[in-house]
Amino acid sequence: MAKALALALAFGLLASAAQAEARSETRCGWFVNPTPGNFYLTDADGDWWFASQGSLEVGGWENLDWSDAEFGDEWVETNGSYGYGCACASGDYGNAAEGEVWFIDRLRALPLSKCLRDPALPPPPRD
């Protein structure tokens, strides 16, 4: 009985992981950090907030591996060291009209030229 329960639990966990994997999507656009603690991505569908100082932080945000998100010379400073870059963020997103983000598991920096050439994206944030 215990063996059957353990197998059922294992299959349930695998099914949950597969379902989460299937829901995961990647969105690319302007990754913006305008002020301390505020981070969002603007793509063709709108703004997707990952963290807002004092209120919002989506699941996975605090555990991101930032090694893929080193912008270097591809970061545009607009407010001291704060500003924007071009990036892709993978995770679980909800309603585009509401900009719902449920979980983020990867943030990857891209060259600015990638976002500048994308006709679906709005212009970069104002300097």
N, C-alpha and C positions, 0 to 999 in steps of 0.2 A: 504494500500500500504506500509506504513512504517513497519507494523507488518510483512508482507511478506519479505521485504528487510532485516529486522533484523533476521528473521528465516534463510534466504538464507545465510547471513553473518555468523551466528552461525554454520550452517552446513558446510560452507566452511572452517571455522577455525577448526572444528572437523576433517574434511577430511585432512586438512594440517597436523594437529597433528598426526593423524593416519599414514599418509604417512611418516612423519619424524620418528615416532616410528618404522615403518617397515624397514627403511633404517639403523637404528642404529645397530651397531655391536660392539662386544667386542673383543679386541686383547690383548693377554697376552705375556709377555716376559720380557726382561731386560729394566727397566726404568732407564735411564741414565741422570745424571746432572753432566757433566764433568767440567764445569766452570760456573761462574755467568751468569744467564739468558739463559742458553742453556739446553733444556730438550727434550728428544726423547725416543721412545720405539723401541727396536729391537725385532722383532718376526721372525717366519719362513719365512715370505715374504720380510723382509728387515727393513729399518729404517723409522720410522714415526715421523717427527718433530712436536713438539707442540709449542715450543718457541725457538727463536734464538736471542741472544742479539743484539739489535739495528735494527732488521729487521722483523722477523716473530713472530706472536702470533696468534694461531688459535682461532676461535670463541669459546666462553665458557671457555677458559683458565683462564681468570681473575676472573671468578665467581665459580671456582671449590670449592667444600667443601672438604678441605684437611683432615678432620677427619678420612676418610677411608684410607688415604695414609700416616699413621704414621708408618714408617719402623722400628724404634727402633733399636734393635740389628740385624735386618735383612738388614741393610744398610751397604754397603762396601765402606769405604772411600779410595779414590785413589789419591785425590788431596786436602789436607786439609779436610774440611767437605764435599767436592764434591765427587761423586762416583756413585754407582748404587745399585739397589735393583730389586726385582722381583715384577711385578705388572700387573694388567689388566686395560685397558683404554677403556671405552665405548664412542662411538660417531659415527659420520658420516665420513666414509673414502672413498676415491676415488681409483684411479688407484694404484695398488700395485707397479708397476714398477717405478712409480714416487714418491711413498711414500706420496701420497696426504691425508691430513687430513683436513676436512672442519669444523668440530666441535667436541669438546670433552665435555662430561657432567659428567663423573665420572672417578676417578682414585682410584684403590683399591690395597693396598699393599698385597703381598703374601709372604709366607716363601721362602727363597732362594732355599730350597730343591725342591720346585715345578719347578722352572726354570732349576735347575741343572739336574733334572731327565727327562726333556722333550727332547727326541731325535731329535725333529724337530728344536730346537733352536740352534743357534751358541753358542760357549763357551762364558762365561761372558766377559765383557770388560776387557782389560788388566789392572792389577794394576799398 
